Amino acid sequence: METSLVLPFIDISSPEKISTAQLIRKACLEHGFFYVKNHGISEELMEEVFRESKSFFNLPLDEKMSLLRHDLLGYTPLYAEKLDPSLSSSTGDSKESFYFGSLEGALAQRYPNQWPPQDLLPSWRQTMECYYKNVLSVGRKLLGLIALALDLDEGFFEQIGALNDPTAVVRLLRYPGISMYINETLCTCYVVLGEVISSDVESYGASAHSDYGMVTLLLTYGVPGLQVCRDKSRQTRVWEDVPGIRGAFIVNIGDMMERWSNGLFRSTLHRVMPVGKERYSVVFFLDPNPDCNVVCLESCCSETCPPRFPPILAGDYIKERFRLTYDS
């Protein structure tokens, strides 16, 4: 069952930080998703990121495979990931992606980015580095407002070291849009290394999942497909369509923030369904420094509401979640 969901808009340029934080709190309690507008990133830069992303995914497969994901950064081909490990099908999600992360600091040295050759994509790296710096700034500002929404100091996440060389990653995504519905059964035809394969197993652009970390900022490019399930505990899931809004981010809370807030701010189950059209998106995951200890926030627990989750290092938590995704 699918319906349309109307999400709230959050204007992060507003000088009224407390009232903005209250709106974020309401959105996180009710939806776990919201739009962010007036963030300061130009539509021209966003358009350029999508153009460069398309140029990369249009490269021959062997060129993309030369940048195959290493230490979570680089290219992942079609069907390499399955975000819902509970699915019985052995087929992965119908998407290909490219990850890049920190540009400087200890994490950049430990996990160096892979970049397409300049002779193939001359302005690719420059565009992506510019976007990374801009969206990281937006993410830091947003986390300050989320801290206020949790009845903390605006600089809380800075003060505890979460944003000291954070694990911040951009993921470029292409969904090929080659699935079709036949007789109410989703029949998929796809190409793997030149071979056409057919399956009557239900296919997903991204199977049902919640994000692993603190907060995610998503850009889409006009093609629908994103759906959310606000109550992941229900046996029968109700899926609601979330349209992309030009120039606005779709923001959602991740599992680590749910853990930090003792379940107050819920991460929301979501998925991407094939709609018969090629679909591009750009995702920014902002997660803590790997050495940050994720302990239940004092503002989110009490004698009558004790911590539900034990402390854990952010890096250990993320590594285990990735292991389950890629080993499933």
Disulfide bonds with the S-S distance in Angstrom:
none
